[in-house]
Amino acid sequence: MTLQENGIRAEQYYLFRVGMKTQVEIKNRPFIIRVVQGNKHNNSLPGFLCESLLESNEEVENDPTSAISKLYKKIFQNETRFLGTLMMGMENESILNELVSDLNFRPFSINTLKFNILIHSIGENGFEFASSLFYSKSKERALFFQTMNDNEYSICIYKAYQLFEKFQGLDSNDVWKKIGILKDQSEITLFGLDNSIVQEKLEQARRVVCFYNEWDNYSKMEQIFKYNLQKRTSSQINWYSLFEEWKQNNCQIIELYSRLALLYPSNYIFSKREIRAWQAMLRATGCVNITPFDKKESEIEFWTRSPNPESNKAVINMLYHNGFLNIMSKNTADSIEKFWNSFEHSLNLNKRELETKLHVSSHTIHNAKIYGRINGPRCPAISKPPMKRKITSGII
């Protein structure tokens, strides 16, 4: 699809969405093509699987044409090849519109004198910008994947689908100088940042932001909500109450998951995309993630609305490293509680046999549950101070 603004042309793309399924009928037999994450060459690229009744591909294919054609050959012993994108309905305008209905941004390509540059993303506030171009370095064709975040520019060079080199710098000029090639080209041009369409979209992204002192401006907050969150979460929740109550609270820090739990039903399950949308919403309203540990340690996230987030970040970091921060998420706590309740239930059903064979009493279970609540999972027991008692004779 051609995108044109102010006389400048760009090619806009439709995306294969992970989880997408398309069914087509061939010779009165249904063929279903599924898009999955990862293929033969790269775990980050889309892969394609085709299935028909009890038959399916033996491995994930790199493109939909191979997926459906190989399965067709396996079933009918016929070499006929089918155009995968056509079989998936990528020529159908209704399907294409549905694929992009919840996207705020669609990738597009721009042309310079020497390169075709693909713009992958322009995140909220104009950050999380990503673009790429192909160039033959040392007689090998390489992909240069460029990103721009808050205070860092980086370029990853891929050869044969594998990461070959990575460079980082303070700006586009700095990072390209470290690579030492294409010196006759403008570094900003190589990133695609001087293109008028890119500049307009960057400006649009920067306009959809506000700060703590603007949270009372509902119309602006609603605009940010529509841009970042509306299409990715339930329409039944009162999203604005999070900001109203947080603004009235003297504490500048919240824990994201426990705060969201107050907005949604108790059995609500968040998707990863929905959480990312909430994170984008918080960043667009001037909030900063100050969590001092990564996701491998805990799902908990601490956010601050302070205009000076570094002070709050230092406090949270100090509490964490001194062991004063409970980072056990509610899900973990619920799982532990569920385990002990199940164990106690089993004990009650067959109490005598368990006590005889395992030497476990209900008193042990009770104390173990108390220990878990106080110390958390896998923690050593808190040592108690020694107590001394002095017995004095009664006074007559």
HELIX and SHEET records of a PDB file:
HELIX    1   1 PRO A   64  PHE A   76  1                                  13    
HELIX    2   2 GLY A   84  MET A   87  1                                   4    
HELIX    3   3 GLU A   93  LEU A   99  1                                   7    
HELIX    4   4 GLU A  124  GLY A  126  5                                   3    
HELIX    5   5 SER A  172  ILE A  179  1                                   8    
HELIX    6   6 GLU A  187  PHE A  191  1                                   5    
HELIX    7   7 SER A  196  ARG A  207  1                                  12    
HELIX    8   8 TYR A  212  GLU A  214  5                                   3    
HELIX    9   9 TYR A  218  ASN A  228  1                                  11    
HELIX   10  10 GLN A  230  ARG A  232  5                                   3    
HELIX   11  11 TYR A  240  GLN A  248  1                                   9    
HELIX   12  12 LEU A  256  ALA A  261  1                                   6    
HELIX   13  13 LYS A  272  ALA A  284  1                                  13    
HELIX   14  14 PRO A  309  HIS A  321  1                                  13    
HELIX   15  15 LYS A  330  LEU A  349  1                                  20    
HELIX   16  16 LYS A  351  LYS A  357  1                                   7    
HELIX   17  17 SER A  362  ASN A  375  1                                  14    
SHEET    1   A 8 THR A   2  GLU A   5  0                                        
SHEET    2   A 8 ILE A   8  GLN A  12 -1                                        
SHEET    3   A 8 PHE A 108  ASN A 111 -1                                        
SHEET    4   A 8 ASN A 116  SER A 121 -1                                        
SHEET    5   A 8 PHE A 129  LYS A 137 -1                                        
SHEET    6   A 8 GLU A 140  ASN A 149 -1                                        
SHEET    7   A 8 GLU A 152  LYS A 159 -1                                        
SHEET    8   A 8 GLN A 162  GLY A 169 -1                                        
SHEET    1   B 4 LYS A  21  ILE A  26  0                                        
SHEET    2   B 4 ARG A  29  GLN A  37 -1                                        
SHEET    3   B 4 PRO A  46  SER A  52 -1                                        
SHEET    4   B 4 GLU A  55  SER A  56 -1                                        
SHEET    1   C 3 ILE A 253  GLU A 255  0                                        
SHEET    2   C 3 PHE A 302  THR A 304 -1                                        
SHEET    3   C 3 VAL A 288  ASN A 289 -1                                        
END                                                                             
